[in-house]
Amino acid sequence: MKFLLKPVISITLPLFWLLLSSQAGHPVTEKVKIFELNGRMVKVTHQANPDFYGKYQGEKGGYLLLGKDGSGEYLYDIQIPEKGCRSGVIHFEWGFIIDENDEILRFERNYGYSYPVVLKCTGDYCFQGCRVRHMVDYILDKKSGALEVSSSDDWIKETD
């Protein structure tokens, strides 16, 4: 009986580890991450068209920065700090939502496409007066070629 136990363990442990590190057969890698969003697990990736990386900014000083390494920053145009929550830059990890076909989710609109992007805080200072750790925003890919952020009326991707 002992001689059967060793092969079973050597096969079972790697399979168990593979199941833990994946969801629905999709491995969690540097390119694909699992974020919890409103009690639901969603697959995201920051590996996208390089045009999406960079700073989206408007006239009032706020901005969204999407780094190619999956890190980012968010600064509200206008902040009214709540008790126990400082104002300033919010640091986060980000990713575009991946659909059931393992493609970046996008919605066709009359102006072009909208891409839902999940922002997940990495520090104590978070969205909406430190009450919300995750935020879903949309990157709008306009037919004109402009990239904009839906949560702000004037945040446009800066060109290099």
Accessible surface in RSA format (square Angstrom, percent):
REM  Atomic radii and reference values for relative SASA: ProtOr
REM  Chains: A
REM  Algorithm: Lee & Richards
REM  Probe-radius: 1.40
REM  Slices: 20
REM RES _ NUM      All-atoms   Total-Side   Main-Chain    Non-polar    All polar
REM                ABS   REL    ABS   REL    ABS   REL    ABS   REL    ABS   REL
RES MET A   1   178.62  92.5 149.66  99.0  28.96  68.9 134.31 114.2  44.31  58.7
RES LYS A   2   182.81  89.2 171.64 105.3  11.17  26.6 116.97 105.3  65.84  70.1
RES PHE A   3   153.33  76.7 136.33  84.4  17.01  44.3 146.33  88.7   7.00  20.0
RES LEU A   4    97.39  54.2  96.93  69.3   0.46   1.2  96.95  68.1   0.44   1.2
RES LEU A   5   104.54  58.2 102.01  73.0   2.53   6.4 104.36  73.3   0.18   0.5
RES LYS A   6   161.08  78.6 157.11  96.4   3.97   9.5 103.73  93.4  57.35  61.1
RES PRO A   7    63.77  46.5  59.93  54.6   3.84  14.0  63.77  52.6   0.00   0.0
RES VAL A   8    85.32  56.1  82.69  74.9   2.63   6.3  85.31  74.1   0.01   0.0
RES ILE A   9    81.62  46.4  80.73  60.1   0.88   2.1  81.62  58.8   0.00   0.0
RES SER A  10    68.32  57.7  51.10  68.2  17.21  39.7  46.66  99.4  21.66  30.3
RES ILE A  11   110.12  62.7 105.48  78.6   4.64  11.2 109.17  78.6   0.95   2.6
RES THR A  12    70.36  50.0  69.26  70.2   1.09   2.6  58.72  78.9  11.64  17.6
RES LEU A  13   108.85  60.6 105.61  75.6   3.23   8.1 106.05  74.5   2.79   7.5
RES PRO A  14    77.96  56.8  65.90  60.1  12.06  43.9  73.13  60.4   4.83  30.0
RES LEU A  15   100.80  56.1 100.02  71.6   0.78   2.0 100.31  70.4   0.49   1.3
RES PHE A  16   112.63  56.3 110.19  68.3   2.44   6.3 112.04  67.9   0.58   1.7
RES TRP A  17   169.98  68.2 169.98  82.3   0.00   0.0 146.44  78.1  23.54  38.2
RES LEU A  18   102.65  57.2 102.48  73.3   0.18   0.4 102.65  72.1   0.00   0.0
RES LEU A  19   131.64  73.3 120.90  86.5  10.75  27.0 121.10  85.0  10.55  28.4
RES LEU A  20   111.88  62.3  81.82  58.5  30.06  75.6  84.68  59.5  27.19  73.2
RES SER A  21    32.92  27.8  25.44  33.9   7.48  17.2  25.40  54.1   7.52  10.5
RES SER A  22    24.03  20.3   9.76  13.0  14.26  32.9   3.63   7.7  20.40  28.6
RES GLN A  23    67.65  37.8  63.20  46.2   4.46  10.6  29.73  63.3  37.92  28.8
RES ALA A  24    92.96  85.5  46.58  71.9  46.38 105.5  67.91  95.6  25.05  66.4
RES GLY A  25    67.53  83.3   0.00   N/A  67.53  83.3  36.30  99.6  31.24  70.0
RES HIS A  26    52.09  28.5  51.57  35.8   0.52   1.3  27.50  28.3  24.59  28.6
RES PRO A  27    74.76  54.5  73.38  66.9   1.38   5.0  73.38  60.6   1.38   8.6
RES VAL A  28    66.36  43.7  46.45  42.0  19.91  48.0  46.45  40.4  19.91  54.0
RES THR A  29    65.67  46.7  51.18  51.9  14.49  34.5  58.81  79.0   6.86  10.4
RES GLU A  30   143.15  82.2 128.44  97.2  14.71  35.0  51.74 100.1  91.41  74.6
RES LYS A  31   123.51  60.3 123.31  75.7   0.19   0.5  66.41  59.8  57.10  60.8
RES VAL A  32    32.57  21.4  32.57  29.5   0.00   0.0  32.57  28.3   0.00   0.0
RES LYS A  33    47.02  22.9  47.02  28.9   0.00   0.0  32.80  29.5  14.22  15.2
RES ILE A  34    37.20  21.2  16.96  12.6  20.25  48.8  16.96  12.2  20.25  54.9
RES PHE A  35     2.66   1.3   2.53   1.6   0.13   0.3   2.66   1.6   0.00   0.0
RES GLU A  36    93.91  53.9  88.16  66.7   5.75  13.7  20.64  39.9  73.27  59.8
RES LEU A  37    23.14  12.9  20.86  14.9   2.28   5.7  20.86  14.7   2.28   6.1
RES ASN A  38   148.84 102.6 103.03  99.6  45.81 110.3  41.87 100.8 106.96 103.4
RES GLY A  39    67.48  83.2   0.00   N/A  67.48  83.2  26.48  72.7  41.00  91.8
RES ARG A  40   168.72  70.8 166.44  84.8   2.29   5.4  62.13  84.9 106.59  64.6
RES MET A  41    97.38  50.4  82.99  54.9  14.39  34.3  75.92  64.5  21.46  28.4
RES VAL A  42    13.22   8.7   9.44   8.5   3.78   9.1  13.22  11.5   0.00   0.0
RES LYS A  43    24.71  12.1  20.55  12.6   4.16   9.9  18.22  16.4   6.49   6.9
RES VAL A  44     0.58   0.4   0.58   0.5   0.00   0.0   0.58   0.5   0.00   0.0
RES THR A  45    11.50   8.2  10.31  10.4   1.20   2.8   9.79  13.1   1.71   2.6
RES HIS A  46     5.25   2.9   5.13   3.6   0.12   0.3   1.29   1.3   3.96   4.6
RES GLN A  47    72.30  40.4  60.01  43.9  12.29  29.3  17.96  38.2  54.35  41.2
RES ALA A  48    20.46  18.8   0.11   0.2  20.35  46.3   8.81  12.4  11.65  30.9
RES ASN A  49    79.10  54.5  65.77  63.6  13.33  32.1  21.63  52.1  57.47  55.5
RES PRO A  50    98.46  71.8  89.86  81.9   8.60  31.3  90.14  74.4   8.32  51.7
RES ASP A  51    89.55  62.7  84.16  83.8   5.38  12.7  19.33  45.5  70.22  70.0
RES PHE A  52    11.89   6.0  11.89   7.4   0.00   0.0  11.89   7.2   0.00   0.0
RES TYR A  53    37.83  17.7  32.82  18.7   5.01  13.0  27.13  20.4  10.69  13.2
RES GLY A  54    22.88  28.2   0.00   N/A  22.88  28.2  22.30  61.2   0.58   1.3
RES LYS A  55    67.84  33.1  64.00  39.3   3.84   9.1  20.66  18.6  47.17  50.2
RES TYR A  56     0.00   0.0   0.00   0.0   0.00   0.0   0.00   0.0   0.00   0.0
RES GLN A  57    52.62  29.4  42.99  31.4   9.63  22.9   8.17  17.4  44.45  33.7
RES GLY A  58    17.75  21.9   0.00   N/A  17.75  21.9   5.19  14.2  12.56  28.1
RES GLU A  59   164.31  94.3 131.09  99.2  33.22  79.1  51.90 100.4 112.41  91.8
RES LYS A  60   106.57  52.0  79.36  48.7  27.20  64.8  75.20  67.7  31.37  33.4
RES GLY A  61    37.46  46.2   0.00   N/A  37.46  46.2  30.37  83.3   7.09  15.9
RES GLY A  62     0.37   0.5   0.00   N/A   0.37   0.5   0.00   0.0   0.37   0.8
RES TYR A  63    23.60  11.0  23.60  13.4   0.00   0.0  13.42  10.1  10.19  12.6
RES LEU A  64     0.00   0.0   0.00   0.0   0.00   0.0   0.00   0.0   0.00   0.0
RES LEU A  65    57.21  31.9  57.21  40.9   0.00   0.0  57.21  40.2   0.00   0.0
RES LEU A  66     0.96   0.5   0.00   0.0   0.96   2.4   0.00   0.0   0.96   2.6
RES GLY A  67    19.56  24.1   0.00   N/A  19.56  24.1  19.50  53.5   0.07   0.2
RES LYS A  68   152.05  74.2 142.32  87.3   9.73  23.2  85.76  77.2  66.29  70.6
RES ASP A  69   100.81  70.6  76.87  76.5  23.94  56.6  44.35 104.4  56.46  56.3
RES GLY A  70     1.69   2.1   0.00   N/A   1.69   2.1   1.56   4.3   0.12   0.3
RES SER A  71    54.94  46.4  53.91  72.0   1.03   2.4  36.99  78.8  17.95  25.1
RES GLY A  72     6.05   7.5   0.00   N/A   6.05   7.5   3.06   8.4   2.99   6.7
RES GLU A  73    46.08  26.5  46.08  34.9   0.00   0.0   4.28   8.3  41.81  34.1
RES TYR A  74     9.03   4.2   9.03   5.1   0.00   0.0   0.00   0.0   9.03  11.1
RES LEU A  75    42.25  23.5  42.25  30.2   0.00   0.0  42.25  29.7   0.00   0.0
RES TYR A  76    57.04  26.6  51.98  29.6   5.06  13.2  51.25  38.5   5.79   7.1
RES ASP A  77    40.07  28.1  19.04  18.9  21.03  49.7  10.69  25.2  29.38  29.3
RES ILE A  78   132.95  75.7 111.10  82.8  21.85  52.7 114.56  82.5  18.39  49.9
RES GLN A  79    50.00  28.0  21.71  15.9  28.30  67.4  15.59  33.2  34.41  26.1
RES ILE A  80   150.61  85.7 131.00  97.6  19.61  47.3 132.06  95.1  18.55  50.3
RES PRO A  81    81.89  59.7  55.33  50.4  26.56  96.5  61.64  50.9  20.25 125.8
RES GLU A  82    73.33  42.1  63.66  48.2   9.67  23.0  32.88  63.6  40.45  33.0
RES LYS A  83   213.38 104.1 173.38 106.4  40.00  95.2 127.31 114.6  86.07  91.7
RES GLY A  84    86.12 106.2   0.00   N/A  86.12 106.2  43.92 120.5  42.21  94.5
RES CYS A  85    10.70   8.1   3.72   4.2   6.98  16.4   3.88   9.8   6.83   7.4
RES ARG A  86   139.29  58.5 123.52  63.0  15.78  37.6  77.75 106.3  61.55  37.3
RES SER A  87    52.41  44.3  34.57  46.1  17.84  41.1   3.88   8.3  48.53  68.0
RES GLY A  88    19.54  24.1   0.00   N/A  19.54  24.1  19.52  53.6   0.03   0.1
RES VAL A  89    41.74  27.5  37.69  34.1   4.06   9.8  37.69  32.7   4.06  11.0
RES ILE A  90     0.50   0.3   0.00   0.0   0.50   1.2   0.50   0.4   0.00   0.0
RES HIS A  91    90.06  49.2  88.48  61.5   1.58   4.0  54.55  56.2  35.51  41.3
RES PHE A  92     2.95   1.5   0.00   0.0   2.95   7.7   0.00   0.0   2.95   8.5
RES GLU A  93    49.88  28.6  49.88  37.7   0.00   0.0  17.08  33.0  32.80  26.8
RES TRP A  94     0.73   0.3   0.00   0.0   0.73   1.7   0.00   0.0   0.73   1.2
RES GLY A  95     0.03   0.0   0.00   N/A   0.03   0.0   0.03   0.1   0.00   0.0
RES PHE A  96     0.14   0.1   0.14   0.1   0.00   0.0   0.14   0.1   0.00   0.0
RES ILE A  97    27.49  15.6  27.49  20.5   0.00   0.0  27.49  19.8   0.00   0.0
RES ILE A  98    18.89  10.7   8.89   6.6  10.00  24.1   8.89   6.4  10.00  27.1
RES ASP A  99    31.09  21.8  22.56  22.5   8.53  20.2  12.28  28.9  18.81  18.8
RES GLU A 100   149.87  86.0 118.89  89.9  30.98  73.8  66.98 129.6  82.89  67.7
RES ASN A 101   103.21  71.2  81.26  78.5  21.96  52.9  19.20  46.2  84.01  81.2
RES ASP A 102    78.04  54.7  54.20  53.9  23.84  56.4  26.39  62.1  51.65  51.5
RES GLU A 103   111.24  63.9 106.51  80.6   4.73  11.3  32.39  62.6  78.85  64.4
RES ILE A 104    47.30  26.9  32.61  24.3  14.70  35.4  32.61  23.5  14.70  39.9
RES LEU A 105    47.65  26.5  46.86  33.5   0.79   2.0  47.65  33.5   0.00   0.0
RES ARG A 106   116.04  48.7  97.86  49.9  18.18  43.3  16.71  22.8  99.33  60.2
RES PHE A 107    73.59  36.8  70.91  43.9   2.68   7.0  73.59  44.6   0.00   0.0
RES GLU A 108   135.96  78.1 111.11  84.1  24.86  59.2  30.86  59.7 105.10  85.8
RES ARG A 109   106.45  44.7  95.23  48.5  11.21  26.7  28.18  38.5  78.26  47.4
RES ASN A 110   135.84  93.7 108.31 104.7  27.52  66.3  47.70 114.8  88.14  85.2
RES TYR A 111    64.14  29.9  55.13  31.4   9.01  23.4  57.31  43.1   6.84   8.4
RES GLY A 112     5.72   7.0   0.00   N/A   5.72   7.0   5.35  14.7   0.37   0.8
RES TYR A 113    63.48  29.6  63.48  36.1   0.00   0.0  36.39  27.3  27.09  33.4
RES SER A 114     3.14   2.7   3.14   4.2   0.00   0.0   2.91   6.2   0.23   0.3
RES TYR A 115    19.97   9.3  19.97  11.4   0.00   0.0   7.65   5.7  12.32  15.2
RES PRO A 116     3.63   2.6   3.63   3.3   0.00   0.0   3.63   3.0   0.00   0.0
RES VAL A 117     0.00   0.0   0.00   0.0   0.00   0.0   0.00   0.0   0.00   0.0
RES VAL A 118     0.00   0.0   0.00   0.0   0.00   0.0   0.00   0.0   0.00   0.0
RES LEU A 119     0.00   0.0   0.00   0.0   0.00   0.0   0.00   0.0   0.00   0.0
RES LYS A 120    66.16  32.3  66.16  40.6   0.00   0.0  28.51  25.7  37.65  40.1
RES CYS A 121     4.35   3.3   0.00   0.0   4.35  10.2   0.00   0.0   4.35   4.7
RES THR A 122    78.51  55.8  40.98  41.5  37.53  89.5  37.17  49.9  41.34  62.5
RES GLY A 123    32.92  40.6   0.00   N/A  32.92  40.6  32.71  89.8   0.21   0.5
RES ASP A 124   139.75  97.9 121.19 120.6  18.55  43.9  39.22  92.3 100.52 100.3
RES TYR A 125    19.39   9.1  13.84   7.9   5.55  14.5   8.97   6.7  10.42  12.8
RES CYS A 126     1.38   1.0   0.75   0.8   0.62   1.5   0.43   1.1   0.95   1.0
RES PHE A 127     0.12   0.1   0.12   0.1   0.00   0.0   0.12   0.1   0.00   0.0
RES GLN A 128    90.86  50.8  80.79  59.0  10.07  24.0  27.83  59.2  63.03  47.8
RES GLY A 129    24.44  30.1   0.00   N/A  24.44  30.1   8.46  23.2  15.98  35.8
RES CYS A 130    42.88  32.4  18.56  20.7  24.32  57.2  14.64  37.1  28.25  30.5
RES ARG A 131   159.97  67.2 124.68  63.6  35.29  84.0  67.86  92.7  92.11  55.8
RES VAL A 132    45.45  29.9  42.44  38.4   3.01   7.2  45.45  39.5   0.00   0.0
RES ARG A 133   115.83  48.6 111.12  56.6   4.71  11.2  61.10  83.5  54.73  33.2
RES HIS A 134    43.58  23.8  36.32  25.2   7.25  18.6  25.43  26.2  18.15  21.1
RES MET A 135    27.92  14.5  23.87  15.8   4.05   9.7  15.03  12.8  12.89  17.1
RES VAL A 136    55.68  36.6  31.67  28.7  24.01  57.9  31.67  27.5  24.01  65.1
RES ASP A 137     2.84   2.0   1.62   1.6   1.22   2.9   1.54   3.6   1.30   1.3
RES TYR A 138    78.44  36.6  78.44  44.6   0.00   0.0  40.93  30.8  37.51  46.2
RES ILE A 139     0.00   0.0   0.00   0.0   0.00   0.0   0.00   0.0   0.00   0.0
RES LEU A 140    25.47  14.2  25.47  18.2   0.00   0.0  25.47  17.9   0.00   0.0
RES ASP A 141    40.94  28.7  39.42  39.2   1.53   3.6   1.65   3.9  39.30  39.2
RES LYS A 142    53.04  25.9  48.86  30.0   4.18   9.9  10.78   9.7  42.26  45.0
RES LYS A 143   162.08  79.1 122.99  75.5  39.08  93.1  90.03  81.0  72.05  76.7
RES SER A 144   101.27  85.6  53.76  71.7  47.51 109.4  59.31 126.3  41.96  58.8
RES GLY A 145    58.16  71.7   0.00   N/A  58.16  71.7  33.81  92.8  24.35  54.5
RES ALA A 146    33.75  31.0  22.76  35.1  10.99  25.0  32.44  45.7   1.31   3.5
RES LEU A 147    16.46   9.2  14.20  10.2   2.26   5.7  14.20  10.0   2.26   6.1
RES GLU A 148    41.64  23.9  41.64  31.5   0.00   0.0   2.60   5.0  39.04  31.9
RES VAL A 149     2.05   1.4   0.00   0.0   2.05   4.9   0.00   0.0   2.05   5.6
RES SER A 150    51.49  43.5  23.87  31.9  27.63  63.6  20.76  44.2  30.73  43.1
RES SER A 151    64.71  54.7  21.65  28.9  43.07  99.2  33.59  71.5  31.12  43.6
RES SER A 152    16.52  14.0   4.12   5.5  12.41  28.6   9.13  19.4   7.39  10.4
RES ASP A 153   127.61  89.4  80.76  80.4  46.86 110.8  52.17 122.8  75.44  75.2
RES ASP A 154    37.14  26.0  28.06  27.9   9.07  21.5  30.86  72.6   6.28   6.3
RES TRP A 155     4.31   1.7   3.14   1.5   1.17   2.7   3.14   1.7   1.17   1.9
RES ILE A 156    83.62  47.6  81.68  60.8   1.94   4.7  81.68  58.8   1.94   5.3
RES LYS A 157    31.85  15.5  24.16  14.8   7.69  18.3   8.70   7.8  23.15  24.7
RES GLU A 158    81.90  47.0  72.82  55.1   9.09  21.6  36.30  70.2  45.60  37.2
RES THR A 159   131.08  93.2 103.20 104.6  27.88  66.4  75.07 100.8  56.01  84.7
RES ASP A 160   184.21 129.0 111.51 111.0  72.69 171.9  70.52 166.0 113.69 113.4
END  Absolute sums over single chains surface
CHAIN  1 A    10268.0       8268.8       1999.2       6144.9       4123.1
END  Absolute sums over all chains
TOTAL         10268.0       8268.8       1999.2       6144.9       4123.1
